[in-house]
């Protein structure tokens, strides 16, 4: 929950009122968000499941998913609705969601709306005051050699909330994001590094400035690039190949880690696209 909702739940009368609202089925939902890539020889595919039927197997009804695509500037380029059968799943190529097959990339987020029959059952969930749901989904990335890469959802688009009553929805959508500094735990051997790209998205409702960094094993910054992102916008930053070659030749440091300072939201960690040790292109979170 946002700070505002957490504060409300500490006031007895407000907590009682909010609990009643939740018991009527007005449970907040945040849409999970992903990076999609349909460019530079990589294509993306979305994997969706009707997870309501897993949690409520005695009430088997269709659910409706809404899928939004935004380009790298944050501009909306596609909205699609799909029905999912009970226990059903669908696989959607990004090309099937776009009006043309041009090169594009950006943010995709998804909301799975609970049917009215399911909404009635949400009141039975324990600790209902803490109840908030999202729509987990997967994106796969594949190249012309059928090399597949998968990443799971780790952050939602924080400026969209569904299901809640208007005042609660607005409180949650307009909460000021926590923007911590972040460094990856993963150390990359410079001598094995063939290609490195850092992809950052702004999951919040506010524009902001950040910087992508590479740090050596002593946490000294060896490369840095500052950038600005509007809400829903993304940036893919490629470390110059000549710089990587120079590091290999000079041998001043052997390991690097990725940093973003600050993130745009508390868990809005970057995607990392790289070629390493002579292997194929791969994509990772953080």
BAGU-747601 format. One record per residue (C-alpha): residue in three letters; x, y, z; residue number from 0. Coordinates in nm, 4 decimals. Example, Ala and Ser with C-alpha at 12.3 -4.5 7.8 and 13.67 -1.06 7.14 Angstrom:
BEGIN
<r code="ALA" px="1.2300" py="-0.4500" pz="0.7800" pos="0"/>
<r code="SER" px="1.3670" py="-0.1060" pz="0.7140" pos="1"/>
//
This chain:
BEGIN
<r code="UNK" px="0.0000" py="0.0000" pz="0.0000" pos="0"/>
<r code="UNK" px="0.1083" py="0.3608" pz="-0.0388" pos="1"/>
<r code="UNK" px="0.2102" py="0.5698" pz="0.2596" pos="2"/>
<r code="UNK" px="-0.1302" py="0.7444" pz="0.2564" pos="3"/>
<r code="UNK" px="-0.3257" py="0.4179" pz="0.2838" pos="4"/>
<r code="UNK" px="-0.0912" py="0.2879" pz="0.5535" pos="5"/>
<r code="UNK" px="-0.1519" py="0.6053" pz="0.7525" pos="6"/>
<r code="UNK" px="-0.5298" py="0.5704" pz="0.7206" pos="7"/>
<r code="UNK" px="-0.5147" py="0.2144" pz="0.8522" pos="8"/>
<r code="UNK" px="-0.3581" py="0.3430" pz="1.1761" pos="9"/>
<r code="UNK" px="-0.6682" py="0.5503" pz="1.2631" pos="10"/>
<r code="UNK" px="-0.9363" py="0.3245" pz="1.4202" pos="11"/>
<r code="UNK" px="-1.2418" py="0.4906" pz="1.2594" pos="12"/>
<r code="UNK" px="-1.0726" py="0.5238" pz="0.9209" pos="13"/>
<r code="UNK" px="-0.9521" py="0.1635" pz="0.9406" pos="14"/>
<r code="UNK" px="-1.3047" py="0.0399" pz="1.0157" pos="15"/>
<r code="UNK" px="-1.4491" py="0.2404" pz="0.7252" pos="16"/>
<r code="UNK" px="-1.1812" py="0.1248" pz="0.4831" pos="17"/>
<r code="UNK" px="-1.2286" py="-0.2380" pz="0.5914" pos="18"/>
<r code="UNK" px="-1.5993" py="-0.2107" pz="0.5046" pos="19"/>
<r code="UNK" px="-1.5100" py="-0.0702" pz="0.1619" pos="20"/>
<r code="UNK" px="-1.2764" py="-0.3637" pz="0.0982" pos="21"/>
<r code="UNK" px="-1.5443" py="-0.6105" pz="0.2108" pos="22"/>
<r code="UNK" px="-1.7709" py="-0.4753" pz="-0.0626" pos="23"/>
<r code="UNK" px="-1.5070" py="-0.5860" pz="-0.3118" pos="24"/>
<r code="UNK" px="-1.3390" py="-0.2512" pz="-0.3826" pos="25"/>
<r code="UNK" px="-0.9877" py="-0.3944" pz="-0.3603" pos="26"/>
<r code="UNK" px="-0.7076" py="-0.1863" pz="-0.5200" pos="27"/>
<r code="UNK" px="-0.5257" py="-0.3385" pz="-0.8190" pos="28"/>
<r code="UNK" px="-0.1995" py="-0.2107" pz="-0.9623" pos="29"/>
<r code="UNK" px="-0.1010" py="-0.3232" pz="-1.3130" pos="30"/>
<r code="UNK" px="0.2426" py="-0.4850" pz="-1.3318" pos="31"/>
<r code="UNK" px="0.4711" py="-0.3306" pz="-1.5931" pos="32"/>
<r code="UNK" px="0.7397" py="-0.4726" pz="-1.8198" pos="33"/>
<r code="UNK" px="0.9823" py="-0.3580" pz="-2.0848" pos="34"/>
<r code="UNK" px="0.9061" py="-0.4836" pz="-2.4357" pos="35"/>
<r code="UNK" px="1.1446" py="-0.4869" pz="-2.7289" pos="36"/>
<r code="UNK" px="1.0529" py="-0.5216" pz="-3.0971" pos="37"/>
<r code="UNK" px="1.3735" py="-0.3862" pz="-3.2479" pos="38"/>
<r code="UNK" px="1.7397" py="-0.4691" pz="-3.3156" pos="39"/>
<r code="UNK" px="1.6534" py="-0.8267" pz="-3.4124" pos="40"/>
<r code="UNK" px="1.4659" py="-0.9053" pz="-3.0883" pos="41"/>
<r code="UNK" px="1.0904" py="-0.9641" pz="-3.0660" pos="42"/>
<r code="UNK" px="0.8744" py="-0.9836" pz="-2.7518" pos="43"/>
<r code="UNK" px="0.5852" py="-1.2051" pz="-2.6497" pos="44"/>
<r code="UNK" px="0.3464" py="-1.1582" pz="-2.3540" pos="45"/>
<r code="UNK" px="0.2298" py="-1.4530" pz="-2.1420" pos="46"/>
<r code="UNK" px="-0.0950" py="-1.4033" pz="-1.9443" pos="47"/>
<r code="UNK" px="-0.2880" py="-1.6349" pz="-1.7097" pos="48"/>
<r code="UNK" px="-0.6315" py="-1.6223" pz="-1.5474" pos="49"/>
<r code="UNK" px="-0.4952" py="-1.6592" pz="-1.1956" pos="50"/>
<r code="UNK" px="-0.8351" py="-1.5912" pz="-1.0327" pos="51"/>
<r code="UNK" px="-0.9442" py="-1.9451" pz="-1.1161" pos="52"/>
<r code="UNK" px="-0.6360" py="-2.0796" pz="-0.9382" pos="53"/>
<r code="UNK" px="-0.7244" py="-1.9028" pz="-0.6128" pos="54"/>
<r code="UNK" px="-1.1007" py="-1.9563" pz="-0.6486" pos="55"/>
<r code="UNK" px="-1.1344" py="-2.2943" pz="-0.8279" pos="56"/>
<r code="UNK" px="-1.4995" py="-2.3338" pz="-0.7243" pos="57"/>
<r code="UNK" px="-1.5962" py="-2.0190" pz="-0.9157" pos="58"/>
<r code="UNK" px="-1.4851" py="-2.0658" pz="-1.2747" pos="59"/>
<r code="UNK" px="-1.5562" py="-1.7546" pz="-1.4812" pos="60"/>
<r code="UNK" px="-1.3818" py="-1.5593" pz="-1.7572" pos="61"/>
<r code="UNK" px="-1.1628" py="-1.2621" pz="-1.6707" pos="62"/>
<r code="UNK" px="-1.0821" py="-0.9620" pz="-1.8898" pos="63"/>
<r code="UNK" px="-0.7262" py="-0.8361" pz="-1.9390" pos="64"/>
<r code="UNK" px="-0.6410" py="-0.4889" pz="-2.0648" pos="65"/>
<r code="UNK" px="-0.2947" py="-0.4384" pz="-2.2138" pos="66"/>
<r code="UNK" px="-0.1394" py="-0.0945" pz="-2.2659" pos="67"/>
<r code="UNK" px="0.1744" py="-0.0303" pz="-2.4743" pos="68"/>
<r code="UNK" px="0.3749" py="0.2917" pz="-2.4466" pos="69"/>
<r code="UNK" px="0.6740" py="0.3839" pz="-2.6606" pos="70"/>
<r code="UNK" px="1.0105" py="0.5012" pz="-2.5279" pos="71"/>
<r code="UNK" px="0.8839" py="0.8582" pz="-2.4831" pos="72"/>
<r code="UNK" px="0.5885" py="0.7387" pz="-2.2727" pos="73"/>
<r code="UNK" px="0.3301" py="0.7937" pz="-2.5486" pos="74"/>
<r code="UNK" px="0.0401" py="0.5447" pz="-2.5614" pos="75"/>
<r code="UNK" px="0.0572" py="0.3425" pz="-2.8845" pos="76"/>
<r code="UNK" px="-0.1858" py="0.0549" pz="-2.8224" pos="77"/>
<r code="UNK" px="-0.4677" py="-0.0611" pz="-2.5933" pos="78"/>
<r code="UNK" px="-0.6021" py="-0.4158" pz="-2.6261" pos="79"/>
<r code="UNK" px="-0.8616" py="-0.6180" pz="-2.4336" pos="80"/>
<r code="UNK" px="-0.8548" py="-0.9985" pz="-2.4160" pos="81"/>
<r code="UNK" px="-1.0797" py="-1.2577" pz="-2.2486" pos="82"/>
<r code="UNK" px="-0.9132" py="-1.5356" pz="-2.0509" pos="83"/>
<r code="UNK" px="-1.1015" py="-1.8587" pz="-1.9828" pos="84"/>
<r code="UNK" px="-1.0877" py="-2.0222" pz="-1.6364" pos="85"/>
<r code="UNK" px="-0.7378" py="-2.1677" pz="-1.5859" pos="86"/>
<r code="UNK" px="-0.6665" py="-2.0213" pz="-1.9282" pos="87"/>
<r code="UNK" px="-0.3542" py="-1.8593" pz="-2.0629" pos="88"/>
<r code="UNK" px="-0.2710" py="-1.6687" pz="-2.3775" pos="89"/>
<r code="UNK" px="0.0475" py="-1.5858" pz="-2.5638" pos="90"/>
<r code="UNK" px="0.0510" py="-1.2578" pz="-2.7530" pos="91"/>
<r code="UNK" px="0.3211" py="-1.1495" pz="-2.9932" pos="92"/>
<r code="UNK" px="0.3783" py="-0.7751" pz="-2.9662" pos="93"/>
<r code="UNK" px="0.3280" py="-0.7482" pz="-3.3415" pos="94"/>
<r code="UNK" px="-0.0295" py="-0.8737" pz="-3.2875" pos="95"/>
<r code="UNK" px="-0.0973" py="-0.5779" pz="-3.0551" pos="96"/>
<r code="UNK" px="0.0396" py="-0.3067" pz="-3.2823" pos="97"/>
<r code="UNK" px="-0.1200" py="-0.1513" pz="-3.5896" pos="98"/>
<r code="UNK" px="0.2002" py="-0.1994" pz="-3.7902" pos="99"/>
<r code="UNK" px="0.5154" py="-0.4053" pz="-3.7583" pos="100"/>
<r code="UNK" px="0.7556" py="-0.1142" pz="-3.7269" pos="101"/>
<r code="UNK" px="1.0525" py="-0.1146" pz="-3.4922" pos="102"/>
<r code="UNK" px="0.9455" py="-0.0094" pz="-3.1438" pos="103"/>
<r code="UNK" px="1.0084" py="-0.0684" pz="-2.7733" pos="104"/>
<r code="UNK" px="0.8880" py="0.0665" pz="-2.4396" pos="105"/>
<r code="UNK" px="0.6637" py="-0.0128" pz="-2.1435" pos="106"/>
<r code="UNK" px="0.3783" py="-0.2646" pz="-2.1385" pos="107"/>
<r code="UNK" px="0.1454" py="-0.2976" pz="-1.8406" pos="108"/>
<r code="UNK" px="-0.1543" py="-0.5225" pz="-1.7822" pos="109"/>
<r code="UNK" px="-0.4617" py="-0.5252" pz="-1.5586" pos="110"/>
<r code="UNK" px="-0.6718" py="-0.8398" pz="-1.5083" pos="111"/>
<r code="UNK" px="-1.0194" py="-0.7349" pz="-1.3950" pos="112"/>
<r code="UNK" px="-1.1913" py="-0.9755" pz="-1.1529" pos="113"/>
<r code="UNK" px="-1.5439" py="-1.0824" pz="-1.2565" pos="114"/>
<r code="UNK" px="-1.8247" py="-0.9779" pz="-1.0212" pos="115"/>
<r code="UNK" px="-1.8480" py="-1.3358" pz="-0.8907" pos="116"/>
<r code="UNK" px="-1.4837" py="-1.3200" pz="-0.7818" pos="117"/>
<r code="UNK" px="-1.5165" py="-0.9721" pz="-0.6324" pos="118"/>
<r code="UNK" px="-1.7775" py="-1.1085" pz="-0.3938" pos="119"/>
<r code="UNK" px="-1.5229" py="-1.3610" pz="-0.2638" pos="120"/>
<r code="UNK" px="-1.2432" py="-1.1126" pz="-0.1963" pos="121"/>
<r code="UNK" px="-1.3995" py="-1.0169" pz="0.1372" pos="122"/>
<r code="UNK" px="-1.3049" py="-1.3630" pz="0.2702" pos="123"/>
<r code="UNK" px="-0.9313" py="-1.3021" pz="0.2357" pos="124"/>
<r code="UNK" px="-0.7548" py="-1.2842" pz="0.5770" pos="125"/>
<r code="UNK" px="-0.6123" py="-0.9464" pz="0.6912" pos="126"/>
<r code="UNK" px="-0.8275" py="-0.7689" pz="0.4366" pos="127"/>
<r code="UNK" px="-0.6906" py="-0.4263" pz="0.5371" pos="128"/>
<r code="UNK" px="-0.3657" py="-0.5295" pz="0.3651" pos="129"/>
<r code="UNK" px="-0.5432" py="-0.6507" pz="0.0524" pos="130"/>
<r code="UNK" px="-0.4022" py="-0.5235" pz="-0.2769" pos="131"/>
<r code="UNK" px="-0.3664" py="-0.7213" pz="-0.5981" pos="132"/>
<r code="UNK" px="-0.1640" py="-0.6982" pz="-0.9187" pos="133"/>
<r code="UNK" px="-0.1524" py="-0.8770" pz="-1.2519" pos="134"/>
<r code="UNK" px="0.1669" py="-1.0809" pz="-1.2747" pos="135"/>
<r code="UNK" px="0.2669" py="-1.1725" pz="-1.6264" pos="136"/>
<r code="UNK" px="0.5753" py="-1.2706" pz="-1.8227" pos="137"/>
<r code="UNK" px="0.7509" py="-1.1318" pz="-2.1256" pos="138"/>
<r code="UNK" px="0.9804" py="-1.3414" pz="-2.3418" pos="139"/>
<r code="UNK" px="1.2358" py="-1.1991" pz="-2.5809" pos="140"/>
<r code="UNK" px="1.3562" py="-1.3990" pz="-2.8800" pos="141"/>
<r code="UNK" px="1.5984" py="-1.3408" pz="-3.1656" pos="142"/>
<r code="UNK" px="1.6151" py="-1.4786" pz="-3.5195" pos="143"/>
<r code="UNK" px="1.8011" py="-1.7873" pz="-3.3918" pos="144"/>
<r code="UNK" px="1.5104" py="-1.8761" pz="-3.1608" pos="145"/>
<r code="UNK" px="1.7207" py="-1.7901" pz="-2.8552" pos="146"/>
<r code="UNK" px="1.4562" py="-1.7186" pz="-2.5871" pos="147"/>
<r code="UNK" px="1.5033" py="-1.4987" pz="-2.2805" pos="148"/>
<r code="UNK" px="1.2485" py="-1.4615" pz="-1.9987" pos="149"/>
<r code="UNK" px="1.1989" py="-1.1978" pz="-1.7288" pos="150"/>
<r code="UNK" px="0.9312" py="-1.1946" pz="-1.4565" pos="151"/>
<r code="UNK" px="0.7404" py="-0.8882" pz="-1.3301" pos="152"/>
<r code="UNK" px="0.9028" py="-0.7017" pz="-1.0414" pos="153"/>
<r code="UNK" px="0.7384" py="-0.3581" pz="-1.0468" pos="154"/>
<r code="UNK" px="0.3959" py="-0.2132" pz="-1.1234" pos="155"/>
<r code="UNK" px="0.3039" py="0.1068" pz="-1.3011" pos="156"/>
<r code="UNK" px="0.2481" py="0.3124" pz="-0.9874" pos="157"/>
<r code="UNK" px="0.0276" py="0.5840" pz="-1.1417" pos="158"/>
<r code="UNK" px="-0.2619" py="0.3486" pz="-1.2292" pos="159"/>
<r code="UNK" px="-0.4915" py="0.1876" pz="-0.9720" pos="160"/>
<r code="UNK" px="-0.8076" py="-0.0059" pz="-1.0509" pos="161"/>
<r code="UNK" px="-1.0867" py="-0.1507" pz="-0.8400" pos="162"/>
<r code="UNK" px="-1.0668" py="0.0969" pz="-0.5507" pos="163"/>
<r code="UNK" px="-1.3152" py="0.3766" pz="-0.4783" pos="164"/>
<r code="UNK" px="-1.2189" py="0.7207" pz="-0.6139" pos="165"/>
<r code="UNK" px="-1.0524" py="0.8835" pz="-0.3066" pos="166"/>
<r code="UNK" px="-0.8456" py="0.5726" pz="-0.2310" pos="167"/>
<r code="UNK" px="-0.7469" py="0.5356" pz="-0.5954" pos="168"/>
<r code="UNK" px="-0.6271" py="0.8942" pz="-0.6169" pos="169"/>
<r code="UNK" px="-0.4340" py="0.8704" pz="-0.2894" pos="170"/>
<r code="UNK" px="-0.2501" py="0.5655" pz="-0.4167" pos="171"/>
<r code="UNK" px="-0.1872" py="0.6992" pz="-0.7675" pos="172"/>
<r code="UNK" px="-0.0461" py="1.0312" pz="-0.6430" pos="173"/>
<r code="UNK" px="0.1715" py="0.9005" pz="-0.3605" pos="174"/>
<r code="UNK" px="0.5244" py="1.0444" pz="-0.3888" pos="175"/>
<r code="UNK" px="0.7520" py="0.7586" pz="-0.5024" pos="176"/>
<r code="UNK" px="1.0448" py="0.6346" pz="-0.2968" pos="177"/>
<r code="UNK" px="1.3573" py="0.6836" pz="-0.5129" pos="178"/>
<r code="UNK" px="1.6508" py="0.4948" pz="-0.3605" pos="179"/>
<r code="UNK" px="1.9966" py="0.4575" pz="-0.5071" pos="180"/>
<r code="UNK" px="2.0576" py="0.1047" pz="-0.6362" pos="181"/>
<r code="UNK" px="2.3536" py="-0.1163" pz="-0.7228" pos="182"/>
<r code="UNK" px="2.3468" py="-0.4672" pz="-0.8629" pos="183"/>
<r code="UNK" px="2.4957" py="-0.7565" pz="-0.6654" pos="184"/>
<r code="UNK" px="2.6066" py="-0.9148" pz="-0.9932" pos="185"/>
<r code="UNK" px="2.9722" py="-0.8608" pz="-1.0814" pos="186"/>
<r code="UNK" px="3.0695" py="-0.8828" pz="-1.4479" pos="187"/>
<r code="UNK" px="3.4186" py="-0.9869" pz="-1.5570" pos="188"/>
<r code="UNK" px="3.5424" py="-0.7119" pz="-1.7894" pos="189"/>
<r code="UNK" px="3.7473" py="-0.9579" pz="-1.9962" pos="190"/>
<r code="UNK" px="3.4320" py="-1.1624" pz="-2.0703" pos="191"/>
<r code="UNK" px="3.2122" py="-0.8614" pz="-2.1445" pos="192"/>
<r code="UNK" px="3.1239" py="-0.8420" pz="-2.5154" pos="193"/>
<r code="UNK" px="2.8261" py="-0.6027" pz="-2.5099" pos="194"/>
<r code="UNK" px="2.6328" py="-0.4231" pz="-2.2350" pos="195"/>
<r code="UNK" px="2.3089" py="-0.2207" pz="-2.2406" pos="196"/>
<r code="UNK" px="2.1107" py="-0.0776" pz="-1.9474" pos="197"/>
<r code="UNK" px="1.7337" py="-0.0244" pz="-1.9803" pos="198"/>
<r code="UNK" px="1.5587" py="0.2013" pz="-1.7275" pos="199"/>
<r code="UNK" px="1.1836" py="0.2751" pz="-1.7060" pos="200"/>
<r code="UNK" px="0.9900" py="0.5378" pz="-1.5114" pos="201"/>
<r code="UNK" px="0.7077" py="0.3519" pz="-1.3314" pos="202"/>
<r code="UNK" px="0.5890" py="0.6652" pz="-1.1463" pos="203"/>
<r code="UNK" px="0.3554" py="0.9551" pz="-1.2266" pos="204"/>
<r code="UNK" px="0.6355" py="1.2118" pz="-1.1952" pos="205"/>
<r code="UNK" px="0.9149" py="1.2997" pz="-1.4396" pos="206"/>
<r code="UNK" px="1.2645" py="1.2771" pz="-1.3032" pos="207"/>
<r code="UNK" px="1.6397" py="1.2716" pz="-1.3565" pos="208"/>
<r code="UNK" px="1.8690" py="0.9791" pz="-1.2836" pos="209"/>
<r code="UNK" px="2.2065" py="0.8414" pz="-1.3865" pos="210"/>
<r code="UNK" px="2.3194" py="0.4980" pz="-1.4993" pos="211"/>
<r code="UNK" px="2.6608" py="0.3929" pz="-1.3698" pos="212"/>
<r code="UNK" px="2.9243" py="0.1258" pz="-1.3901" pos="213"/>
<r code="UNK" px="3.1345" py="0.0755" pz="-1.0777" pos="214"/>
<r code="UNK" px="3.4504" py="-0.1296" pz="-1.0307" pos="215"/>
<r code="UNK" px="3.5161" py="-0.3821" pz="-0.7525" pos="216"/>
<r code="UNK" px="3.6107" py="-0.0936" pz="-0.5198" pos="217"/>
<r code="UNK" px="3.2792" py="0.0875" pz="-0.5911" pos="218"/>
<r code="UNK" px="3.4592" py="0.3575" pz="-0.7902" pos="219"/>
<r code="UNK" px="3.2512" py="0.4959" pz="-1.0812" pos="220"/>
<r code="UNK" px="3.4203" py="0.4124" pz="-1.4139" pos="221"/>
<r code="UNK" px="3.1351" py="0.5242" pz="-1.6404" pos="222"/>
<r code="UNK" px="2.8271" py="0.7426" pz="-1.5885" pos="223"/>
<r code="UNK" px="2.5410" py="0.8822" pz="-1.8002" pos="224"/>
<r code="UNK" px="2.2692" py="1.1167" pz="-1.6707" pos="225"/>
<r code="UNK" px="1.9238" py="1.1152" pz="-1.8301" pos="226"/>
<r code="UNK" px="1.5667" py="1.2440" pz="-1.7873" pos="227"/>
<r code="UNK" px="1.2499" py="1.0321" pz="-1.8105" pos="228"/>
<r code="UNK" px="0.8853" py="1.1303" pz="-1.8337" pos="229"/>
<r code="UNK" px="0.6206" py="0.9008" pz="-1.6740" pos="230"/>
<r code="UNK" px="0.5972" py="0.5624" pz="-1.8544" pos="231"/>
<r code="UNK" px="0.9056" py="0.6490" pz="-2.0594" pos="232"/>
<r code="UNK" px="1.2064" py="0.4210" pz="-2.0987" pos="233"/>
<r code="UNK" px="1.5679" py="0.4600" pz="-2.2022" pos="234"/>
<r code="UNK" px="1.8054" py="0.1966" pz="-2.3409" pos="235"/>
<r code="UNK" px="2.1656" py="0.2982" pz="-2.2876" pos="236"/>
<r code="UNK" px="2.4427" py="0.1167" pz="-2.4733" pos="237"/>
<r code="UNK" px="2.7918" py="0.1207" pz="-2.3251" pos="238"/>
<r code="UNK" px="3.0238" py="0.2121" pz="-2.6177" pos="239"/>
<r code="UNK" px="3.2033" py="-0.0938" pz="-2.7551" pos="240"/>
<r code="UNK" px="3.5286" py="0.1030" pz="-2.7871" pos="241"/>
<r code="UNK" px="3.5113" py="0.1792" pz="-2.4155" pos="242"/>
<r code="UNK" px="3.4736" py="-0.1899" pz="-2.3285" pos="243"/>
<r code="UNK" px="3.7690" py="-0.2712" pz="-2.5571" pos="244"/>
<r code="UNK" px="3.9803" py="-0.0054" pz="-2.3858" pos="245"/>
<r code="UNK" px="3.8993" py="-0.1426" pz="-2.0400" pos="246"/>
<r code="UNK" px="4.0042" py="-0.4895" pz="-2.1546" pos="247"/>
<r code="UNK" px="4.3335" py="-0.3599" pz="-2.2909" pos="248"/>
<r code="UNK" px="4.4248" py="-0.1337" pz="-2.0000" pos="249"/>
<r code="UNK" px="4.3363" py="-0.3851" pz="-1.7272" pos="250"/>
<r code="UNK" px="4.2936" py="-0.1158" pz="-1.4592" pos="251"/>
<r code="UNK" px="4.0041" py="-0.3109" pz="-1.3050" pos="252"/>
<r code="UNK" px="3.8730" py="-0.6636" pz="-1.3569" pos="253"/>
<r code="UNK" px="3.5089" py="-0.6473" pz="-1.2432" pos="254"/>
<r code="UNK" px="3.2182" py="-0.4037" pz="-1.2873" pos="255"/>
<r code="UNK" px="2.8683" py="-0.3771" pz="-1.1430" pos="256"/>
<r code="UNK" px="2.5690" py="-0.1725" pz="-1.2653" pos="257"/>
<r code="UNK" px="2.4113" py="0.1083" pz="-1.0663" pos="258"/>
<r code="UNK" px="2.1173" py="0.3462" pz="-1.1118" pos="259"/>
<r code="UNK" px="2.1023" py="0.6504" pz="-0.8848" pos="260"/>
<r code="UNK" px="1.8249" py="0.7041" pz="-0.8092" pos="261"/>
<r code="UNK" px="1.5606" py="0.4575" pz="-0.9250" pos="262"/>
<r code="UNK" px="1.2310" py="0.6163" pz="-1.0295" pos="263"/>
<r code="UNK" px="1.0333" py="0.3915" pz="-0.7901" pos="264"/>
<r code="UNK" px="1.1336" py="0.1674" pz="-0.5006" pos="265"/>
<r code="UNK" px="1.1630" py="-0.1526" pz="-0.7069" pos="266"/>
<r code="UNK" px="1.2026" py="-0.0099" pz="-1.0565" pos="267"/>
<r code="UNK" px="1.5337" py="-0.1835" pz="-1.1164" pos="268"/>
<r code="UNK" px="1.6821" py="-0.1767" pz="-1.4676" pos="269"/>
<r code="UNK" px="1.6881" py="-0.4479" pz="-1.7292" pos="270"/>
<r code="UNK" px="2.0335" py="-0.5528" pz="-1.8434" pos="271"/>
<r code="UNK" px="2.0871" py="-0.6651" pz="-2.2016" pos="272"/>
<r code="UNK" px="2.4294" py="-0.8158" pz="-2.2621" pos="273"/>
<r code="UNK" px="2.6537" py="-1.0549" pz="-2.4501" pos="274"/>
<r code="UNK" px="2.8996" py="-1.2263" pz="-2.2194" pos="275"/>
<r code="UNK" px="3.1767" py="-1.4789" pz="-2.2594" pos="276"/>
<r code="UNK" px="3.1092" py="-1.5319" pz="-2.6287" pos="277"/>
<r code="UNK" px="2.7512" py="-1.6423" pz="-2.5599" pos="278"/>
<r code="UNK" px="2.4237" py="-1.5245" pz="-2.7166" pos="279"/>
<r code="UNK" px="2.2427" py="-1.2067" pz="-2.6219" pos="280"/>
<r code="UNK" px="2.0608" py="-1.2362" pz="-2.2887" pos="281"/>
<r code="UNK" px="1.8409" py="-1.0110" pz="-2.0774" pos="282"/>
<r code="UNK" px="1.8205" py="-0.9929" pz="-1.6972" pos="283"/>
<r code="UNK" px="1.6643" py="-0.7864" pz="-1.4202" pos="284"/>
<r code="UNK" px="1.9252" py="-0.5960" pz="-1.2219" pos="285"/>
//
